[in-house]
Amino acid sequence: MEQFFKLKEHGTTVRTEILAGITTFLTMAYILAVNPGILSAAGMPADSVFMATALASFIATLVMALVAKLPFALAPGMGLNAFFAFAVVLGMGKSWQFALTAVFLEGIIFLVLTALNVREAIINCIPNNVKKAISVGIGLFIAFIGMQNAGIIVNNDATLVGIGSLGSMPALLAVIGLVLTAALLAFKVKGALLIGIITTTLIGIPMGVTNAAGFKLFGPLPSLAPIFFQFEWSQILTLDMLVVLFTFLFVDMFDTVGTLIGVSTKAGLMSEDGTIPRAKQALFADAIGTTAGAILGTSTVTTYVESAAGVEEGGRTGLTSLTTAVLFLIAIFFSPIFLMVPGAATAPALILVGLFMMSPVKEIEWGDVTEGLPAFLTLIMMPLTYSIAEGIVWGLLSYILLKVFSGKYKQVTWLTYIVGAFFVLSFFV
């Protein structure tokens, strides 16, 4: 362990790294309950998605541990899974096989782009304020989905949306879970989201929301067969595929790079020149995870900001992420626990993850209308149109138009113009 991970050089120990890895797992294990719930809305079997989620998380985090040797963990990304299920499948009317094909192609492209060192160039062409707004918009979108799943927000023919009956058991359970989980976070309890999901699920049993009939701690391992290597190759050259693929690429790029920068800074791993050690290897981990995840049957895999929890516990090397990877593998044998969790119990986690994604809003340049309006349109259009892609399109195109008509066209890079032209083309095809 010492020779491979160079623990003394990083000022850490085996015990510290293992505890940090457990902490990271506890803070992000909610994805094992949430991801099957979200992707099952697209028609995918929840038990198979659970298996794919656990295995994809294990593979990607293992690569991060052994190749990049950084204390970051990976799993199917929140927001990206929502785009998969609610925008591509339910919104565009595509099959989940179509969406998995887009994820697979994204992973392959990421492998190539990472090898050629061009991912940073594409990321740099997007305006910084729009980048920040994407995180905020996805946060609003995720929270909106959580409230819908719990029945807190419902359809209203007069106003499009309205408040649901808080007297209904699912909505009431979600509110109880939200208060409970928020209190745990306030007391800085490690694994607050996971503890909140488990406790809310248990409270839901006497309320009749959680179905515990016939529950067994250990059950047969879910089969991957229904979703394994299920691709729709006939659609790969369509415009819809290009739009979906670009959105997956776009969102995943900023999610991963932003997380790497943020957590590396917190861990003191950032170099003086602002670079991240072994960043290329870290980007390979998410590309490999995404490709493997699509084959297994789950949405885009990305680096989790919850890795910061393990870093706060002292995690500094790949031994932290190795520990987290092993725990994802062990979790496979406890699938009945995660699959009995109702939507009302995961709703508080979705709402709070939305809260966590709000922080970049304070860094947006609201005083400059050519920067503030595109950012605002990006973040507000995502929940209002039920589409992450629409938010990005509105934000980027408004940025280009405002810069051009205000005489600041030189602030827009040539690559940004090309991306904008692609979006305009999609309106007419």
N, C-alpha and C positions, 0 to 999 in steps of 0.2 A: 504493500500500500504506500509506504513511504517513498520508495524508489519511483513508482509509477506516477503517483499524484503529487510528489514533492510537498508533503504536508508541512514539514518544518519550515521550508522556504516560504510558505504562505501563512505561517503562524497559526497552524491549526492542528487538530489531533483526530484520530480515528473516531473517538467518541463524539466529538463536536460535530464532525461531518455526518455521522449517522443520525444524530439527533436533528441536525439541520435538514437532512433528507426526509425524515419522518414528518417534520413540521411542514415542509413544502408539500408533501403528499396530502396531509390533512387539510391544507388550505385550498387545494385544487381538486380533491377527489370528488367534489360535487359534480364534476363533469361526467362521472360514471352514472349518475342518476339523471342529470339534465340532458345530456346528449341523446340518449335513447328516446326521451320524451319528445324532444324537438324533431328528430329525424323520423320518428314514428308518425308525425303529422304529415309527412311526405309519402306515407304508405309503406315504410320500411319496418320489418319486424323488430320490436324493441329489444328482445333478448339477443338477437343476432348483432344488432348495433352495439349493445353493451360489450359483447365479446370483441368486436372490431375496435371499439373505443379503447378498451384496456390494452389490447395487443399493439395497436398503433402508438399509443402513449409509451408503452414499454420499449418498442423498437426505436422510436425517435429519441427518447430520453437516454437510452443506452448508447446511441451514437454520440450524443452530446457528452456523455460521461467518459467514454473510452477514446473518442477522437478529438473533440474540442477540449475536453477535460475542464469544463466550466460548470459552475453550480446552478445550471438552469434546467428546468424541466419543461417538457412539451406534451401537448394533448390537442385533440380537436378544438379549434378556437371558437369561443363564444362570439356571436355576431356573424362569423363565417358559416356556422351551422344554421343560424337563422336565415341567412341569405339563401343557403342551399334549400331549406325546406319551404320557407314562406315566400321568397321572391321567385326563385327558379321554378320550383315544382307547383306550388299553389298559385303564385302570381302569374307566371308565364304559361302555366299549363303544361310544362314539360314533365317527363318521367324522371323518377329518381335515378334511373340508369343514365339518363342524359347528364344530370348533375354530377354523378360520379365520374363520368367520362371527362367532364370539364376539370374536375379536381385532379384526375390522373394526368391530364395534359399539362395542368399547372405545375405539378410536381416535376415532370420531365423538363419543362421549360426552365424551372428554377434550378435544376441540376446543371443545365447548360449555361444559364446566365451566371450562376455562381462560379462555375469553372472558368468563364471568360471575364469575370470581374466587372460585369456590366449592370448588376442589380443596383449598385449605388448610383450609377448615372441616371437610371430611370427614376429612382426615388428622388434624386435631386431636382428633377424637372418639375415636380409638383410643388406649388407654392406652400411655404411653411404654415401659413394660417389655415389653408385648406386641409393640410395634414392633421393639424390639431383638431379641426372641426370634425374630421372623420371619426376620431375616437369618441367625441362627445355625441355625435349623431348616432353612432352604433349603440352607445350607452342608453340613449333615449329610446331607441328601437327595442333593445333587449328588455328594458323596464316595461315598456308598453306590452310586449309579448307576455311577460310574466303576469301583469295585471289582467290580461285577457284570459290566460290559462286558469287563473283563480276565479274568474267571474267578477272581478272588481270593476273592470271596464267591459261594457257590453255594447252591442249594436243598438243604435237609436235612429229610427227612420227620419226623425225631424232634424237631428243635429249630427248625424253620422255615428257619433259615439256618445255614450253616457255612462253614468255610474250604475253599477249593478246593485243587487240587493245584498247589503252587508249582513243581512240576517241569514243568508244561505250558508250552509255548513262549509262548502269549499272556500268562499270568500272570507268567512269568519276565521277559518283555520289559517288562511294565508296572512291575515292581519295579525293574528296571534304569533305566527312564525316570524313575521317581519319585526315585530317589537322584541321578541325573544332574541333573534339573531343580531339585531342592532345593539341590544344590550350587551351581548357577548363581545361584539366588536368594540364597544365603548370601554369594556374592561380589558381589552387587548388579549382575549382568550385565543390561543392558537387553535386553528381549525374551526373557527367560529361558524363559517358557512356550512361545513359538513355537520358539525354538532347541531346547528339549527335545523338542517334538513332532517336529520335522524330524529331529533326531539319532536319536530312538527309532525313527522310521519307517525310517531307513537301516539301523539295527542289525537291524531286523526282516526285512530282505531275506534275509541268509544264514540267519536262523533259520526262514525259511519262513512268517512271519506276515504280512509285507507282500508283496502281490502286485504285482510290478513288470513282469509280462509285457506286452509290447507298449506300454510306457510311452513317451510323447512329451512333450517339454517344452511344446510348443504343440499344442493340440488344437482341434477345432471348439467354438464357444461352446455351452454347454448351452442347451437350449430351455426357456423358461418356460411353454410351452403346456400341459403336463399339470397345472400348479398355478395358472395365472394366472386370477384372478377366479372361483375355484371356491368358491361359497358355497351354503349349505343354508338357504334362506329359510324353508322350511316349519317350521323348528324355533325360530324367533326368539321365539315367545310361550310356550315351554314353561318349566316350573320349572327343569329341568336347565340350560337356557340362562341363566336368571337367576343361578343359583348359580355357574356357570362364569364368566359375565361379571363378576359381583361379585368373584370371586377374582382374575381378571386385573386388574381395576381396582384392587383393594386392594393387591396385591403390587407392581404397577407404580408406584403412587403413592409408596409408601415407598422403593422402590428408587431412583426418580428424584430425589425431594426429598432423601433422605438423601445421595445422591451429590453433588448440587448444593451442599448445605451443607458437606459434608466437603471437597470439592475447592476450593470457593471460599475456605474458611478457610485451607487450605494455600497457596493462591495469593495470599492477602492481598487478595482481592477483596470480602470481606464488609464491609459498611458498619458504622459504629459502633452503629447501632440494631439490628444483627443481620439486616439484609435483604441480599438478593443483587441486585446491579444487573442489570436486564433479565431478572429471574427469569421473568416472564410469557412473554417471547419464548423463553426456554429450555424452558419447559413446552410451548409450542407446537411446538417442534422434535420432542419425543418423541411428541406427539399426531399430528403430520403423518407422522412416521416409522412409527408403528404402523399408521396408516390405509393408507399406501402399501405397507407391508410385507405387510399382509393381502391387498391386491389382487395383489401380486406373488407371494405364496405362502409367507410365513414368519411365525413367531410374533412376539409383542410386542417392539417396539423400545424400548430404554431407554438412559439415560445411563450410561456405563461408569465405574466407579471407577478403572479403569486410566488414565483421563485424568490422574490424579495423577502418573503417571510423566512425562508431558509437562510438567506444571506444575513438577515438580522439575528438569527440564532448562531451565526459564526461560520456558516458554510462558505468555503472559498475555492474548493476544487471539484473535480469530477466525481469524487467519492460521494458528495452530497447528491448529485443527480443519479449516480449508480444506485444509491439506496432508494430513491424515489422510483426508479425504473423497476426494481425488484418488487416493491410494494404494489405497483400496478399489475404485475404478473400474478402476485398472490391474490389480488382482489377478484380475479376471474373465478375463483372457487367459491365466492360468496355472492354470486349473481342474484339469488333470490332476494337478498337484502336490498340491493339497489333497484331491482325491477318492481318491487311492491310500492315504491315511493310514488305518491300521487302528484299531479301537477300543482295542486295547491301547496304542497310542501316544498317544491322547488321554486315556486314563484318568488318567495322572499330572497332567495339567492340571486335570481335573475334581476330583481329590482336593485339589490345592493351592488351587484356587479355593474349595473348601469350607473349607480352612484360613483363607484370607483373610477369610471371612465370619464367623469365630468371634469377632472382637474385641469386638463389643457385649456378649458374655456377661459381661464383667467389670463392666459398667455397670448390670446388672440388680440391683434391690433384693431380694436373696435373704433378707434378714433379716425382711421383712414378708411373711407367708404369703399375704396377700390380693394381693400383687404378684408374689411369687416363684413360687407354684404355677401361676397362669395362664401365666406366662412359660415355666416348665418344661414344662407340658403342650403349649404351642405348639410348642416346639422338639423335644420327644421324639416327639410324635405324627406329625410329618411323615415321618420315615424309617420309623417302625414301621407306619404305615398306608399308606405309599407314596403319600401325598397331602398336598400343601401346603394344600389347602382344609380337610381334616379338622383339621390343626394349628391353623389360624386359628379354626375353629368351637369346638374344645375350649378354646382359650385365651381367647377373648372371652366365651363363655358362663360359664366358670368364674370369670372376673373379675367379671362382673355378679352372679352368685350369691353369691360370697364377700363382696363389698362390701355386698350387701343383708342377708345373714344376720349380718354383723359390725357392723351399724348404721352403715356408712359409705356408704350408698346415695347420699348427696349428692355423693360423689366421682365418680359416674357421670353423664356428660352425657346429655341427652335423646336426642341422635342415636345414642349408643352403645346405649341401650335399644332404639331402633327397629331398629338393625342386628341386635341380639341376638334380637329378636322375629322378624325375617326368618329367622334361622338355625333357631329353634325350629320355625317353620312348615314349614321344609324337611324336618323329621323325619317329618311326618305326611302329606305329600303325595306 
